[in-house]
Amino acid sequence: MSTPTFASQPQAGASLADSARKARFWDRIARKYAADPIADPAGYEATLARVQELLAPTHEVLELGCGTGSTALRLAPGTRRYLATDVSSRMIDIAREKLAQQPLPQLSFALADADAPDLTPSAYDAVLAFNLLHLVDDLDQTLKLAKQALRPGGLLIAKTPCIGEMNPLIPHVALPLMRAIGKAPQVQCFKAPALQAAFERQGLVVQSLERHGTRGKDIRAFIVACKPG
Ligand SMILES: C[S@@+](CC[C@H](N)C(=O)[O-])C[C@H]1O[C@@H](n2cnc3c(N)ncnc32)[C@H](O)[C@@H]1O
C-alpha cells in the first residue's frame, strides 16, 4: 500500500496570502474554539458512531478542516493511518498538543488549505470533512480534489451546516454584520439539495444524506458519497 504524502505548507494551488487570509479568523479564535463545549453532544456522538461504522482498521484516512483535532483523536484508533489537516496553524498547534497528551501512532496533523490541498492521487480510503464545506472558497474545486485523493471505491464523508436552511435574516443580515466586526468567517449559503448536487457534479455517488442532530431543527447535512471504481 502506498504511503500518502502531503505538502507541509498550504500553498499548493492556493497562494500563501490566500491561505493566510482564510486562516486569520480561525487562528484568532482557536483557543476559544478548543474551550467551547460541543453544542449537541448526542448528535456529535451519533455522527462519530456512524463514521466509525464506515471506517475500517485497514483504512488510510484524510481529514480536511480538522480544527483542534478532537474528532481525529476519536476516529484515528479505528484506522491504519489518519492524516488530519487544517488551514489554521493555531488549530494545528492545539491539535498537536492534544496528540502529545494522548499519543496515537497512526495519527498526524498537517497544515493544508482544503481549497487546494497538495494530495497524492488515489491515496486514501476515506476523506472526511466536518463543518468545513460551507467555509471553502470553491466547493466544486474542494470536492474535485477530495475525489482525486480517494482510491476507487473510497468514501467522502462530510457533515456540513446548510446555512441556506436557516432563517434568511441570519445569512443575509446577522452573518454579514458579524463578519464586518470580525466575529464570523466568510460562509457559503446553500441548502442540502444544492450540496448533494455539488457532490454529484464531481461524479461522486451519494449513498446517504442523514441528519444526526438531537436539538431542534438540524441544518447539518451528513453525506456519505462514494468514488466509483
Ligand atoms: C467550524 S471549524 C470545524 C472544525 C472541526 N472539523 C469540527 O468539526 O469541530 C472549521 C475549521 O475549518 C478550518 N478551515 C476553514 N477554511 C479552511 C480551508 N479552506 N482549508 C482547510 N481548513 C479550513 C478552520 O481553520 C477550522 O479549524
The ligand as a Gaussian input file, in Angstrom:
#p B3LYP/6-31G(d) Opt

LIG

0 1
 C      -16.102000      25.141000      12.228000
 S      -14.430000      24.596000      12.348000
 C      -14.660000      22.823000      12.320000
 C      -13.510000      22.093000      12.942000
 C      -13.734000      20.588000      13.071000
 N      -13.824000      19.944000      11.784000
 C      -15.000000      20.339000      13.848000
 O      -15.980000      19.837000      13.310000
 O      -15.002000      20.698000      15.043000
 C      -13.851000      24.889000      10.749000
 C      -12.396000      24.530000      10.584000
 O      -12.098000      24.582000       9.203000
 C      -10.877000      25.230000       9.027000
 N      -10.883000      25.811000       7.686000
 C      -11.577000      26.864000       7.215000
 N      -11.338000      27.065000       5.918000
 C      -10.468000      26.091000       5.551000
 C       -9.819000      25.746000       4.349000
 N      -10.008000      26.462000       3.221000
 N       -8.988000      24.684000       4.337000
 C       -8.767000      23.964000       5.465000
 N       -9.334000      24.244000       6.644000
 C      -10.178000      25.291000       6.683000
 C      -10.790000      26.248000      10.128000
 O       -9.458000      26.615000      10.395000
 C      -11.436000      25.490000      11.277000
 O      -10.486000      24.763000      12.006000

